[in-house]
Amino acid sequence: MKLVIRRSPLPFLSVMLNQNQTPLIDALKACATRPHAPFYTPGHKRGQGIAQPLADLLGKAVFGADLTELADLDNLFAPQGVIQQAQELAAEAFGAAQTWFLINGSTCGIEAAILATCGTGDKIILPRNVHSSAIAGLILSGAIPIFVNPEYDAVLDIAHSITPTAVKSALQQHPDVKAVMIVYPTYYGVCGDVEAIAQITHQYNIPLLVDEAHGSHFAFYPDLPTPGLAAGADLTVQSIHKTLGAMTQASILHLQGNRIDGDRISKALQLVQSTSPSYLLLASLDAARQQMALYGKQLLSRTLQLADAARTRISQIKGLSVLDIPQVKSPGFVALDKTRLTVTVSGLGLTGFTAEEILDEKLGVTAEFSSLQHLTFILSHGNTPADIEKLVQAFTTLSQMNPPPQEKKRLILWDDIFMLGNSVQISPREAFFTPTETLPLEETRDRICGEIVCPYPPGIPVLMPGEVVTTQALEYLRQIQTMGGFISGCADTSLQTLKVVKF
Ligand SMILES: Cc1ncc(COP(=O)(O)O)c(C=O)c1O
């Protein structure tokens, strides 16, 4: 196995590392077991002062490792010791030149990626089906979004990736753009042509930023889609907690090449992360990296076998279909992460929201998220054959329930809102900082939205600060709500009212 030679600024710390090692976990273990009187944060003092209900839930051992930035534990914002070593091992395992550990999720990585590449008034190309963290990045940086509509499957009502042609055309219209961002894969596991988009983007000598929140596992199995970095991305952000074994919020940002200044990434991350990073989260990144580097291939091979079996069996159940690679590949859908299962339930006369509720409450199966017509399931190396059996059984039962056919009403689709064109009137930052007024929803038509309005999951805003509130957007939101979806991001999640910019 290749050795990482630590590029330490402190020569006495220089060590040879290999992927068997877990430097952060080892240091944490040593600190947790070293006898001493703790006069530092956190206040529970290695579990001695922990409240009983939490101790009952978690046990006491975990609190011994819930430590602060002690001398032997390095510093997340100026890493020179065990954090640096763990990050270097991760860079090697994921194929990056440099890697940063994140403790505020991919959310903070995406914000930092935009902050590091765009200042106020700079333009950035990004898909309209971007995650709300990118909108937060636009607000923080003052960058101007040049939204590109993704390829859209009108039969399934699923937005895929933006296409190389669309990126090329946006770059021709806006040659002064500072960066391009794509979502790869989408929440549904759909991958666009990242390689072609990287080539086009690099012709303008600007970086390609990839929101790879759902693709951390790609680097560890050859039959999965090509990882963003291998396809030429300059920067990728991955939620290690979503598809690998890290704890919730533990994510990673990777960099390669010289189009982005690593120091700007470090500075930007200091704006969006806590100065008291959780070592439990950091250690979980160290562990997840080691697990994948050592056993990733066999674990993911087994996961794919389980996913394939589930895909085949569920597709054979009456009234159901499973999202698969189209027979004729399209530029917005060139590959699929087969560990992601999107099951269309509209053939049973059910919405995804209702099916999710029945599966969860009555059949003991919980999905990742639902939409109007589908349910999406994340499969990982943590799933067992028994899970898959339960999933297939649950869908068999759901199909046999023979729900009454629903009144065939034309649904308002994602397409109806976004194919109208770019409706950004003022920058998301300007809209965020301009005073707003709260109006009954019906009176907000044609006004400029003052907040993010977002069905969650998947966390793709239907309205964002700075966009015109259209009739179609309002009707779409109402439809999601009446069919059982949850709206977040805005002050009034019941959507009786909405905040609009006050001029
Ligand atoms: C496409 C996409 N990007 C970014 C994020 C943010 O990731 P995190 O939850 O790690 O902050 C999400 C979260 O669901 C997402 O779906």
Ligand as a Chemical Component Dictionary entry (heavy atoms), coordinates in Angstrom:
data_LIG
# 
_chem_comp.id                   LIG 
_chem_comp.type                 NON-POLYMER 
_chem_comp.pdbx_formal_charge   0 
_chem_comp.three_letter_code    LIG 
# 
loop_
_chem_comp_atom.comp_id 
_chem_comp_atom.atom_id 
_chem_comp_atom.alt_atom_id 
_chem_comp_atom.type_symbol 
_chem_comp_atom.charge 
_chem_comp_atom.model_Cartn_x 
_chem_comp_atom.model_Cartn_y 
_chem_comp_atom.model_Cartn_z 
_chem_comp_atom.pdbx_ordinal 
LIG C1 C1 C 0 -27.221 17.762 -3.214 1  
LIG C2 C2 C 0 -26.895 18.145 -1.790 2  
LIG N1 N1 N 0 -25.875 18.992 -1.555 3  
LIG C3 C3 C 0 -25.539 19.365 -0.313 4  
LIG C4 C4 C 0 -26.229 18.905 0.785  5  
LIG C5 C5 C 0 -25.820 19.344 2.164  6  
LIG O1 O1 O 0 -25.168 18.279 2.801  7  
LIG P1 P1 P 0 -25.011 18.160 4.392  8  
LIG O2 O2 O 0 -26.274 17.552 4.893  9  
LIG O3 O3 O 0 -23.836 17.250 4.551  10 
LIG O4 O4 O 0 -24.761 19.512 4.939  11 
LIG C6 C6 C 0 -27.304 18.025 0.598  12 
LIG C7 C7 C 0 -28.078 17.531 1.741  13 
LIG O5 O5 O 0 -29.040 16.828 1.633  14 
LIG C8 C8 C 0 -27.647 17.634 -0.730 15 
LIG O6 O6 O 0 -28.677 16.805 -0.966 16 
# 
loop_
_chem_comp_bond.comp_id 
_chem_comp_bond.atom_id_1 
_chem_comp_bond.atom_id_2 
_chem_comp_bond.value_order 
_chem_comp_bond.pdbx_ordinal 
LIG C1 C2 SING 1  
LIG C2 N1 SING 2  
LIG C2 C8 DOUB 3  
LIG N1 C3 DOUB 4  
LIG C3 C4 SING 5  
LIG C4 C5 SING 6  
LIG C4 C6 DOUB 7  
LIG C5 O1 SING 8  
LIG O1 P1 SING 9  
LIG P1 O2 DOUB 10 
LIG P1 O3 SING 11 
LIG P1 O4 SING 12 
LIG C6 C7 SING 13 
LIG C6 C8 SING 14 
LIG C7 O5 DOUB 15 
LIG C8 O6 SING 16 
# 
